[in-house]
Amino acid sequence: MAEGWTLAVALTADLSEGEGGSEPLDLTRKAGRLMAESAALVLAQRAGLQLENLG
């Protein structure tokens, strides 16, 4: 990895709607992984981070 890069790995993720409780996403399923990845990308973009798609 280039200097200044960060790699993050999520082992768990929770989904919550409004003020109701949260439920864990099943990261063994593709749908759960896509939801967690999309949310992380949105948060990173909102924080002004530079992103590079390696895939």
Secondary structure, DSSP 8 states (H G I E B T S, - for coil): --TT------S--EEE-TTS-EEE--TTSHHHHHHHHHHHHHHHHHTT-------
